[in-house]
C-alpha cells in the first residue's frame, strides 16, 4: 500500500530519499501542525487525541530532520529551531514519552543543547 498516512509517517527510505526542499516543507508542516493541535488541546484539555498529536507532530519533525541526509545540503538549518523551542514548551507542559527509550532528563538536555 503506497498511500501516505500521517499516523505511520514516513518510511526510512522516504526520509533518505528526500531532497532539501522536501525536508524543509515537511519539517515546517509538522511544526505548524503541532502548534495547531496545541491550540485545539488548549481549548479542550480533555481532548487526548489533540494532546497526543501535539507531541507526535513535533517528535516526528525532530526525528525526520535528524535522520534525513538532505539536512547536510541545507545552507540554513534554522528551520528546525522552532521545533526545539516548541518541544521545550511541550516538555514543560504536557506528559510525553521521549523517543528511543531515553530518559526525560537526557532528552531535555539534548533539547537544551540544540
C-alpha positions, 0 to 999 in steps of 0.5 A, a space after each residue: 500500500 503506497 498511500 501516505 498516512 500521517 499516523 505511520 509517517 514516513 518510511 526510512 527510505 522516504 526520509 533518505 530519499 528526500 531532497 532539501 526542499 522536501 525536508 524543509 516543507 515537511 519539517 515546517 508542516 509538522 511544526 505548524 501542525 503541532 502548534 495547531 493541535 496545541 491550540 485545539 488541546 488548549 481549548 479542550 484539555 480533555 481532548 487526548 487525541 489533540 494532546 497526543 498529536 501535539 507531541 507526535 507532530 513535533 517528535 516526528 519533525 525532530 526525528 525526520 530532520 535528524 535522520 534525513 541526509 538532505 539536512 547536510 545540503 541545507 545552507 540554513 538549518 534554522 528551520 528546525 529551531 522552532 521545533 526545539 523551542 516548541 518541544 521545550 514548551 511541550 516538555 514543560 507542559 504536557 506528559 510525553 514519552 521521549 523517543 528511543 527509550 531515553 530518559 526525560 532528563 537526557 532528552 531535555 538536555 539534548 533539547 537544551 543543547 540544540 
